[in-house]
């Protein structure tokens, strides 16, 4: 993407800032964020930053493309305040897209979630039946239905990306998320500081860990191809938490054993894995950073 005017909501957040900084090399980028989880220092100087909420009307929308990443981005955040979660995740999406549409924008790429697949050890195809078990998942499914409305009723290009376990590490733009950061980042930080990471159950749960640079590239490709519909963005590989801890220890040259604790959450998703074939067919995208390489990158800042 080149010479476009771009809006990234949630633009000072973890994924949003990586995307905004990537796009700002060749485009005019505006990042909107209320700094609930974002940090303005995540953004390069080339990015125009506007501190406000997506439910408000005081941010620019005269753009060519909207990347809508603003959200209460975890189950726990949403369950702690379901009303706020609905306002931000659903009303904020409709507000940003509708305002941009009225200003002439025809292309939107937005974040959905892989959580709606539930627990699966097999790759989850994008066309399988899904359902909401948490308010967070309900809000993301609501986004997908509103996106369908904008595409069908207003003939817009609206692509939803269901991300799988995105990580970068505290040496990148993930540190501000703290307890809401990916387990790779949290466990690496604990082990680097000689602390035992806490694993639910026996540590056999699996995740499809996807590096944020691959995710940012996927967002850009979805806009470049003017996609409409819903797509998975993941690696189609899964690692247990025990394997992840072992890889972190190897990368850091440490030998810190995890602590196993009882899972405090009902409906905890034990396993995830993407089937990204539909997105690959549409864009040619495939992950470039293996999990082994990604763990090394996460740990590099501690060496």
N, C-alpha and C positions, 0 to 999 in steps of 0.2 A: 504494500500500500504506500502510495506517494502523493504528496501535495493535496491531501484531504484535510478537512476540518473535522476533528474527532472529539466526541464526548465520552469520557470514561467515568461512570458513576461508581462509587466505592473506590475512586481512583487513587486514594492515599493508603488503601489497604494492601494486604499481602499480594494477592493476585493482581489487583487493579493497578498498583504502582509498577509492578514488573511489566504489565502490558503498556501502561502509559509511557514509561521510559523507553520501551522498545519502539513504540510508534512515533515518539517525538523526534527521532533521528531524521525522519523524512516527512513529517506531517505537523500540522498545527493542532496541538492536543490540549484539551481542557479536562482537568480532573476535579470531580465534585466529591466531597466527603464531609461527613459531620464529625469525624475524628473519634467516633465511639470506639472503633477498633483500629482506625488508620493512624498514620503519623505523617505529617507534612514533610518531614525530613527524608522520607522514603523516595521522594520525587526529585528528579533532576531539575536543574534550573530552567531547562527548555520547556517544561510543562507549566501551563497556567493553572494555578490552584484556586478553587473556590470553596470556602468552608461553609457548607449548608447541608440541609437534609434533602433527600430526593422527594419527600412529601411536600416540600415547599415549592414556590414558583420563582425563586430569585437566582436561578442559574441559567446560563446561556444554552439555548437548544438549536440555534441556527447552524446546524452541522450537517455533514454528509453521512456520518455513521455514528450510531450510539452503541457503545459497549456497556451493557447494564450489569454491573457486578455488585452493586450495593445491596446488602442484605444483613439481617441477623443470621450469621452463617453457621450456626450449629444448633443441634437439638436442644442443648441445655439453655443457651441464650433465649431461645424461643419459648421454651416451657416456663422459664422464669417470668416472662412477661408476654403472654400470647397475644394480647391486644396490640402491643407495640410491634411485635413480630409481624402481625398481619398488616399493620399500617405500612411498615417499611418494606416488607417483602412483596406485598400484593399492591397496595395503594401506591407505593413509591414507584413500582414498575409501571403501572398504568399511567401515573402522572408524567413520568419522564418520557415514555414512548408517545403518549398522546400529544404532549407539548411539542416534542420534536417532529412528529408527523405534521402537525399544523404549520410548523415552520418550514416544511418541505423535505424532511428527511425520509428516506425510503428503506434504509437498511439498519437493522438492529441485530445485535448478537447479545445473548443474555445467559446468565448462569442458572442452570437448574441443578439437580443433585442425583448422584447414583444411589443415595440412601433408599429411594423408593423401590429398588429391586429387592430389598430385604437381604437375607443371608443366603449366599449361593457360592458354592465352590467351583461351579462351571461358569464360563464366560456368559455375561448377561447381554443378550441381544436387545437392541433399542426398541424392537417391536413386541417384546414380551409384555404380558399383562402386569401392571403395577398398581399399587394401592398405598394410601397414606396411613401410617401407624402413629405418626407424631404430628404436632402442629407445624413443625418445620417442613416436613414432607408435604403436608397439605398446602402450605404456602407456595412451595415450588411447583406443585402440580397446578395450582391456580394460575401461576405465571404461564405455564405451558398452554393452558386453555385460553388465557387472554392473548397470548402470542398467536394462537390459531385464529382468534377473532381478528386481530390486526392484519394477519396475512390474508384471510378470506374476505373480510369486509372492506378493507382499505388497500388491498393488493400490495402490501409491503413485503419486503424480504426480512423474515424474522426467524433467526436460528437459535435454538436452545441447546446448550452444551451441558451434558451431565458429566461433571468432573468426578474422577476417582482419586481420592486421597492425595491431594496436592501438597507438595513439600518443597522447602528450600533450605531451611535451617536458620538459626539465630544470627549467623554471619551474613545472611541476606536481609530481606525485608519482612521476615516472619516474627522477629523478636517481640514486636509490640503486641502480638496476639496472646503472649503469655500462656495461660492454662488452656486457651483455645487453639494453640498452635498444633500442627501435626505431631503425631507421636514420634516421628523420626527426629524432629527438632528438639522435642522435650527430652527424649531419651538420650540423645547425643549430648545435650547440655548437662544432664544429670551425671552421666558417666564421665564426661570430661572433668567434672568437679568432684569426682570420687564418690558420688551418691548412687544408690541403687535405684534404677527405674522401677516404677510400680506397674506390673502387668496384671490385667484381669484374668482370673482363672488360672489356667496352666500355661498361658502364653502361646497356645496353638492357633489362636485366631489369625486370619490372614487379611491382607489388604493389597489392592492393586495400587502401588505407590507411583505417582506420576510427577515428574519434576516440573516446577513452575515454568521453566523456559519452554518446555514442550507445550504446556497449556497456553501460554501467551501466543506462541506461534499458531496454535490451533484456532484461537480467537481471531487472529488476523486473517487466516486462510478462509474462515467461515464468512467473513465480511467480503474478502476479495472475490469469492465465488458467488456472493449474493444468495447464500443458502436460505431455504425455508424448511422448517421441520425441527426434529429433535435428534441429537447425535450424542454418542458416547465418546469421551476423551479419556483414555486410559491406556495401559501398556499390554493388556491381555496376559499379564503374568502376576502371580501373587506370592507373597512371602509371609511367613509367620512372624509374630512379634519376637519369638525366641531367635529366629534366624536373623532378624534385624538387629537385635542386641549383640549377637555374635559378630555381625559385620561391623558394627560400630566399634566394638572392642578391638577387632583386628585393625581397623583404620586408625584408631587412636593409640594402639599399642598398650591397651589397658586390659584388666581382667576383673571387671566388676560384674558380679552376679545380680540378676534382677530379684525383686521382691514380688511374690505372688499374693494378690489380694482378691477378695470376693468382689465381683462386679456389682456396683451400686445401682445400676440402671436396669429397669424393665425393658424388654424388647431390644436388648443390645444386639447390634448386627455383628455376627461372628466372622463372616467371610464375604469378601467382595472381589469381583474380577470383571473387567470390561470386555465386551466384544466391540471393537472399534471398526469393524469391517465397513459399515455403512459410511462412516466419515472418511475412511481411506478411499473408498470408491468415489466419493464426491469431491475430494480435494487432493488426494495423493498423500495426505498426512500419515506419518507414523512416528512413534516416539524415537528420539535420537539419543537420549541419555538413559543408559541401563541403570537399574537400581544399585548395582555395585559401584558404578561411577558416581551416581548421585550421592550415595552415603559418603564416599571419599570427599566430595565437594562440601557436604554438610560439615564434615569433621575438619576440613582444612583450616578453618579459622581458629581452631583450638590448638593447632600444632605450633 
